[in-house]
Amino acid sequence: MTMPSEADFLASPLGDTITQASLDEELKAQGHWQGRYRLLMKLGTRMPALAADLRQGEATVAGCESVTWLHHRQIQGRHHFLADSEARIVRGLLVLVLAACNGKTGAQLAGVDLDAWFSELGLADHLSPSRASGLNAVVQRIRALADAP
C-alpha cells in the first residue's frame, strides 16, 4: 500500500486558517441546523482529496457508511492525520476532526473531547445513527493509531 510522505503530513491539509476555534465560531454563527449542514458541505470542499493510490487498503476505516480513509504518522512526538471520504458531509465532518486532532501530542489527543464539541455545536442531534456511528469509528481509529507504539 502506498503511504503518504512525511511532507504530505506536515503540509496541513486544512491550511493555517482552519482551526478548531475558527470552525467553532463559524459553525456557531449559523443559527439553525440547515446553515450548519450547508457549512459542513462547504468545509469538505476546503480539504484536498487524497490521491487515488492513498484511497485504498489498510487506510479504509471500518464501520463507516461511506468509504472513508485515514492515514497517520507521528512526527517529532506529534500526531498527524490525512483523511478523505466519498461522501461530502463526511468530508466536512473530517475537517472538524482533523482540525481538533492534527499536530497534537498523545497527551493532548487524550484530552480532545469531540463528543462534547459536536454536542455543543448541535451536530450530535442531527446526524443519522449510521453517520454518528461512522464518525465514532473514525475517532476510535485516531485514538488507536495515536496509542499504538
QUISUL-V524998 format. One record per backbone hydrogen bond with DSSP energy under -0.5 kcal/mol. CO is the residue of the C=O (numbers start at 0). NH is the residue of the N-H. Records with the same first field share a line. If there is no record, write none. Layout:
CO=NH + NH
This chain:
4=8
5=9
6=10
9=11
11=14
12=47
13=17
16=18
18=22
19=23
20=24
21=25
22=26
23=27
24=28
26=29
28=30
31=35
32=36
33=37
34=38
35=39
36=40
37=41
38=42
39=43
40=44
41=44 + 45
42=45 + 46
45=47
50=53 + 54
51=54
52=1
53=55
55=58
56=59
58=69
59=61
60=63
66=85
67=60
68=83
70=81
72=74 + 79
74=77
77=74
78=102 + 103
79=72
81=70
83=68
86=90
87=91
88=92
89=93
90=94
91=95
92=96
93=97
94=98
95=99
96=100
97=101
98=19
100=103
103=78
104=108
105=109
106=110
107=110
108=111
110=112
111=113
112=116
113=117
114=118
115=119
116=120
117=122 + 123
118=121
122=125 + 126
127=131
128=132
129=133
130=134
131=135
132=136
133=137
134=138
135=139
136=140
137=141
138=142
139=143
140=144
141=145
142=146
143=147
